[in-house]
Amino acid sequence: MAIALGFVMCGALRLARFNATTFSGNFMGVPITAAGGIVAIVIIYLGNIPDLVLPMIMMLLSWLMISKIKVPKF
């Protein structure tokens, strides 16, 4: 439950930062739509994964959403 809440909180923080900065052609951090899509794909297509894999993926994506890594806009 805490990891799911952390995912949502990092997504909200990422959206708040996106609204407060000017857009320069690259996203700063992974967009929340992409992160949510990756979580959905993992749940749908890899439904029989070990119990700790999904929380680890969600924590990694949470960190990537709030990171300062530049992601190109497609």
N, C-alpha and C positions, 0 to 999 in steps of 0.2 A: 504494500500500500504506500509506503514511504517513497519507494522508487517511482511509482506512477505519479505521485504528487510532485516529486522533484522534477520529473519530465515536464509536467504542465507548468510548473513555476519557471523552469528554464526557458520554456517556450514563450511565456508571458514576458520574461525579461528580454528575450531576443526581439520580440515584437516592439517592446517599448524602446529599445535601443535603435531599432530600424526606423521608427517614427521620429526619433530625436536627431538623427543624422541625415546628411545629404547623400543622395545616391550617386555613386561614382562609376557605375557600370559593373561593379562586383559586389556581391553580397558579403557581409562580414559575418561569418558563421554559417552553418547549414540552415537553410530555411525550414521553418517548422512544418510546412507542408511536405517537404521531402523526408524529414525525420519521421513524421507520422505515417507516410506512405511506406517507408522501410519497415516500421514496426508492424503495419498491417500485412505486408507481404510475408514477413517472417511468421506471423501468426497463421495466415491462411495456407501458405505453401509448405511451411516447415512445422506443422502442428505437432509432430512427434519428436521434438528436440528435448534434450535434458532440461530439467527445471531451472537451472541457473543460467542458461544461455540467454533467454529473453531479458531478464533483469540486467545482465551485463551489457547487452546490446542497447538497452534503454539508457543505462548510465553513460555509455560511450556517446550516444547521440545527444544526450542532455549536455554533456561537456562540449561537444562539437557545435551545438546551437549557440552557446554563449562564448565560444572561442573567438579569437581575432583572425582566424584563418580566412583568407579571401577565397570565395567560391564564385566562379564566373556565372553570369546569368545566361541561360540557354534560350 
